[in-house]
Each structure stands twice: as C-alpha cells, then as structure tokens.
Amino acid sequence: MIEALITGKLHQRAEERTSKGGRPFVTAKVRAAVGEAEGVFVNVVAFSESACAALLALDAGDSLAVAGTLKPSAWIDREGNARPGLDLVAAQVLTLYGLKRRRAAAAGEPEPQERPAQARQGNQQPHQQRQHDPEDFGPQDWPEN
C-alpha cells in the first residue's frame, strides 16, 4: 500500500452511499494538478465520521487535501484513450475551513464563525460513529470516471 497526501479541487459534490453490506460511506472525485499537465482524477472513498463530514460539506471546485492509502489505476476516456487514475481510501480530509479551525484552536482563539455552505444551510445529516470492515467496500462502489 502507498500512503499519500493528495491536494486538489473537488471535481463534483461528494455522495453518501451504502455498501452491499449496508455500511455507509462517502465517495468523491478530486482533480489533482500534475505540473503543467491537465491533471489526474483521484477517486476518493471515506469511512470515518470526520472525513465523511468534511467531504460532504464541500462544493464542486473547493480545494482540499486528502491523506490515506493510494492505489494506481487506469480508465478509458470517450475517445478510447487510456488515462491514469488513482483510488484513495481517505483517512483524513483537510479543508480551508478545517485549517482555520485548527489555527484558531492553536492560538487559543474562538472557533471561526463561518461554515461551509452545506453546513450553514443545515442540509447535512449528522454522521454517527461507524465501524467499517474493508471487505464491505469494493471496486463496484467507486464513482465512474
């Protein structure tokens, strides 16, 4: 396994899903810049409460950093060309809002009042602490490229 830290922008809103075993998780697609090239898509799946909540609070185009276990992959585009891809099981997700909260806490300041748009609107379902078995998740659960 490869431990990685990926930075990029959320390509489209994250989705909360349920595995065939009935376990909830969140999937997202992150576009990571690769030098001057157009970038590479990273398919992200999160099981932990904090990583799920962070992904669900973001909108398409928001910047983030995701740390976790990485696996290289490939996919075929509409023109039939092979494209590189990456699949990452997120252990942690860092957003701009989360960074502001950590800096304020370290400085002994009150928590910033601003919240991501999703959380401000109150549309987010609270996550409960979950135990996940890696066998509950498989390639069929990844978002399509």
C-alpha positions in Angstrom: 0.0 0.0 0.0 1.1 3.5 -0.7 0.4 6.2 1.9 -0.2 9.5 0.2 -1.3 13.1 0.6 -3.2 14.5 -2.4 -4.1 18.1 -2.9 -6.6 19.3 -5.5 -10.1 20.5 -6.1 -13.3 18.6 -5.7 -14.5 17.8 -9.2 -18.2 17.3 -8.3 -20.1 17.1 -5.0 -19.3 14.1 -2.8 -22.0 11.4 -2.5 -23.1 9.5 0.6 -23.6 5.8 -0.3 -24.3 2.5 1.3 -22.3 -0.7 0.5 -23.9 -4.0 -0.3 -23.2 -5.0 3.3 -25.3 -2.0 4.5 -22.4 0.2 5.6 -22.5 3.9 4.8 -19.5 5.7 3.2 -18.8 8.8 1.1 -17.3 8.9 -2.4 -15.8 11.9 -4.2 -13.7 12.7 -7.2 -10.7 15.1 -6.8 -8.8 16.6 -9.7 -5.2 16.9 -8.7 -2.8 19.1 -10.7 0.2 17.4 -12.2 2.7 20.2 -13.2 1.6 21.9 -16.4 -0.5 18.9 -17.5 -4.3 18.8 -17.2 -4.2 16.8 -14.0 -5.3 13.4 -12.8 -8.5 12.3 -11.2 -8.4 10.7 -7.8 -11.4 8.6 -6.8 -11.7 9.1 -3.0 -13.7 6.9 -0.5 -14.1 7.8 3.1 -15.5 5.8 6.0 -14.6 7.8 9.1 -17.0 10.3 10.5 -14.7 13.3 10.2 -13.6 12.5 6.7 -17.2 11.9 5.5 -18.4 15.1 7.1 -15.6 17.2 5.6 -16.2 15.8 2.1 -20.0 16.3 2.3 -19.6 19.9 3.4 -17.7 20.9 0.2 -19.0 22.1 -3.2 -17.6 21.3 -6.6 -14.4 23.4 -7.2 -13.5 23.7 -3.5 -9.8 23.0 -2.6 -8.9 20.2 -0.2 -6.1 17.8 0.9 -6.8 14.1 1.4 -4.5 11.7 3.1 -4.8 7.9 3.0 -4.0 4.7 1.2 -3.4 5.1 -2.5 -3.7 2.6 -5.4 -2.8 3.5 -9.0 -5.5 2.7 -11.6 -6.4 3.4 -15.3 -9.6 4.2 -17.2 -10.6 4.7 -20.8 -12.0 8.1 -21.9 -14.7 8.6 -24.5 -12.2 8.6 -27.3 -10.8 5.2 -26.3 -7.6 6.6 -24.8 -6.2 5.1 -21.6 -5.9 7.6 -18.8 -4.1 7.3 -15.5 -6.2 7.4 -12.3 -5.8 7.0 -8.6 -8.0 5.4 -6.0 -7.6 6.6 -2.4 -9.2 5.4 0.8 -9.2 8.6 2.9 -8.0 8.6 6.5 -8.2 12.4 6.8 -9.5 15.3 4.8 -8.3 18.8 5.3 -10.3 21.8 4.0 -9.8 25.5 4.3 -12.4 25.7 7.0 -10.8 22.9 9.0 -7.4 24.6 8.7 -8.9 27.9 10.0 -10.4 26.0 13.0 -7.1 24.3 13.8 -5.1 27.6 13.6 -7.7 29.3 15.9 -7.5 26.5 18.4 -3.7 26.5 18.4 -3.7 30.3 19.0 -6.4 30.0 21.8 -8.9 32.0 19.8 -12.6 31.2 19.4 -13.7 28.9 16.6 -14.3 30.9 13.3 -18.0 31.6 12.7 -18.0 30.9 9.0 -19.0 27.4 8.0 -19.0 25.6 4.6 -22.2 26.4 2.6 -23.7 22.9 3.1 -23.3 23.0 6.9 -24.7 26.6 7.0 -27.8 25.5 5.2 -28.4 22.7 7.6 -28.8 20.1 4.8 -26.2 17.8 6.2 -27.2 14.7 8.1 -25.1 14.1 11.2 -22.8 11.1 10.9 -22.7 8.5 13.7 -19.5 6.8 14.7 -19.1 3.8 12.4 -17.0 0.7 12.4 -16.0 -0.4 8.8 -14.7 -3.6 7.5 -12.6 -3.2 4.4 -14.4 -6.3 2.9 -17.6 -4.2 2.8 -16.2 -2.0 0.1 -15.1 -3.0 -3.4 -14.4 -1.5 -6.9 -18.1 -1.6 -7.8 -18.6 1.2 -5.2 -16.1 3.7 -6.8 -17.6 6.6 -8.8 -17.3 6.2 -12.5 -14.7 8.3 -14.3 
